[in-house]
Amino acid sequence: MTGIEPVHTPDVLVVGAGPAGLTAAARLARRVAGEVLVLDREPEAGGIPRHSHHTGYGLRDLRRVLSGPGYARRLVQAATAAGATVRTEATVTGWAGDREVEVTSPQGRFRVAARAVVLATGARERPRPARLIPGDRPAGVYTTGQLQNVVHLHHGAVGRRAVVVGAEAVSWSAVLTLRAAGCTTTLMVSRFPRPEAFAAFTVPGRAVLRVPVATRSRVTRIIGRSRLEAVEIEDTATGARRRVACDTLVLTGDWIPDHELFRSGGLPLDPGTRGPLVDTALRAGRPGVFAAGNVVHPVDTADVAALDGRHVADQVAAWLAGRPAPEREVRLDVAAPLRWVAPGLLRPGDPPPPRARLLLWTDELVRLPRVTAHQDGRVIAERRLPWPAAPGRVFRVPWSLLSGAHPAGGPVTLGVR
Amino acid sequence: MTDRTTGAADAVHDVAVVGAGIVGAAIARELSGHELSVALVEARDDVGDGTSKANTAILHTGFDATPGTLESALVAAGYHRLREYAAATGIPVERTGALLVAWTAEELGALPGLRAKAERNGYDRCRLVGPDEVYRQVPSLGPGALGGLTVPDESIICTWTTNLALATEARLRGTRVLLGHRVTEVAVGAEHTTLHTSRGPVRARWVVNAAGLGADWLDRRFGHDRVTVTPRRGELLVFDKPARAMVDRIVLPVPSARGKGVLVAPTVYGNVMLGPTAEDLTDRTDTGTSEAGLAFLLGRGEQLVPGLLAEEVTACYAGLRAAIDGGDYLIEATPRQRYLLVAGIRSTGLTAGIAIAEHVHGLLAEAGLPLVARTGLPAPPRMPPLGEAGPRPYRDAARIAADPAYGRIVCFCERVTAGEIRDAFRTPLPPHDLGGLRRRTRAMNGRCQGFFCGAAVHRLLATHGRITEATTEATA
């Protein structure tokens, strides 16, 4: 069957028309001779910002402040204005070669054989089954993604009284969406001990939205046979459990990269991020295949993902111009309480990572972090940073920390205390 | 059409079958192949919405049944019947084979007896294998396996499609499918029995009780006191598709006095299933999952296939098996009441359903119900191809070219197209709610659980599959 399918042969295929993919396509379309083709499975390009109606988008990449949908529109316009082709409702269903994929769309089943491929497939929130929350299986349990789809794209109704799990940036985004839909958030539930861990949002959250936050807590049971009636909340310090009445439960954060194409292609994953293992050029383990955006670092803000796109565009152009990857590589990894670092590889001779930052994720709040790097049993760098390492958001560390890494040495382990 | 609003107030059916699970649907299909008027009376708003929707979805050879029981005979016969029926209707089946794994000396010692038992059940293809062969067959198994017994014909099947195919064919043959008709009282008359239901009376000369978890309650309405159904909860975990590479066949524990234990099996949708637990309950509606059950399953999974736990869990659910005392099916006719009870059909009922229906046919004929085979029966329905091993529409270039709706993927994780969702609403038994749509199409059954597609799927549910502007044009 595949033999009779038409084959498209762009110079570059970008999978995913979110901030990273669109930004990469816009930059590449001006630099390469052939076509830059962007495929997205959604009915409309733009990615997650399409249904995130609050403001704050575009700060770092466009130097302006936009709403999510406005930001998404602008990125789509920029890519198409630069000459990229953006196709929606086009799902990449698998690989047909090293840089060749199979696609299903209403216009038909086809293949795309490109000289370079950028996978910018983003991330999703873990839904209820993956969080193993026991209890009944009623309607009224959402992730933020589904909630915002329902409210902002489909103008559907949710309930009147919500509990939101998580207290990070996306959680507050969910609270705003619930408010827009006429639903009051009665409680936010965080497993972390201190609300200061997310001070940037907790303070305005408490002031403006007046939502109480139950810290050091988790949902232990969902109650309600057809419609959600309540959740059981456990105080993890004391083990005490209580019932909180609600008809809507939103499970926020706990991001997992949409890494299926990397896995089905046998590309290496980073055990920490569960996304692709990339180097600072965002190469994804196969010549000519790159990754960018929140599939690499689940998740940073949309503008950081967009700047990944800008960075990867230059690396793709270099690959198309025939520049090979340096052979030698040094693995980066982390020690607790850090969970992951991205990129996970450095190659001597490569450019610094996007924005010259290492992105890390911590499971504990460290207010005045001292970051260390060890290699082959010795400390190669130690630096105190003036910003906190806080759970629920990416902790950014200057790339210069690794300037002393030995190019022929063993893995570099990053720590924080 | 199905009739959700009224009972057949004046009509007297020849037979009313209560319960539209696998067994009731198979019986209605069998009987409506004869010169009879048949009603299929179901309390819920859909067929196959109770016990039959949440089992381990295994097509059993019956190798481990108790020899000489009715269950043994009907499972062995049902295996072949359902395999033929699946081929005729397109029910997804994969003959993966099974491997019983012994983890203790006691279990290892039990394997030859199990092989002998299989032979007494008429199944002679089991083979004893040593630990090397066990690990060759399933390299992902945890350490400590001492040996195994292969059952090369055990298969996996789609229980939802099986139930739906049987009920659809019953409907096509003229069975009146009465959904949302909960039986509340029974009046046995001289000529016919009246089933009072939540939507009015249903009259029939004969009543077949295939009410599953409610079979004992209904049996008592006929004045009997011979059976007590104990709902036995089985919790299951489903792992995401990358896990399928680790488990390409059914991995069974050696059965003990406490039941069949926890198995690991691939699913026809390309996932891996772990379960079930076995816990007797009193509440016949409690299909919730429990903290203890999930913890127990994760512990077992860690021992059986350690790599499994690194994969995402895409579903946690619980089913209730209609367990009764005594180790066998209980199928008995009471001719003076023109009444027949089908009880104690455990998880093997998926396999045995069609054979149970044929057995019921025999008992009814003996009891005096005239069964004259009809000619010119409609062809069996062709069911949607839900199985990963089959021709999924999203990868069928010719089908997409003929109808672009099959190229419009709505549910990304399970790759369900708008065309399939639309088709589900054009069948003789369309979905009634999201659960029904999920069982007919797999929409929203995947790893994201609606993060991406939930709103679009709900929209299609509301419009009965009509592809509207809001489905395709996202932002206002």
Interface residues (C-beta under 8 A of the other chain):
Chain A: M1 I4 E5 R41 E42 P43 E44 G46 R50 H51 P69 A72 R73 E89 T91 T93 E102 T104 S105 P106 Q107 G108 R109 R124 E125 R126 P127 R128 P129 A130 L132 P134 G135 D136 R137 A139 Y142 T143 G145 Q146 N149 V150 L153 H154 H155 G156 T220 R221 I222 R225 I256 E260 R263
Chain B: V238 K241 P242 T285 T287 G288 T289 S290 E291 G293 L294 L298 E312 V313 T314 A315 C316 Y317 Y394 R395 D396 A397 I400 A401 P404 A405 G407 R408 I409 F412 R415 L434 R447 C448 Q449 G450 F451 F452 G454 A455 A456 H458 R459 A470 T471 T472 E473 A474 T475 A476
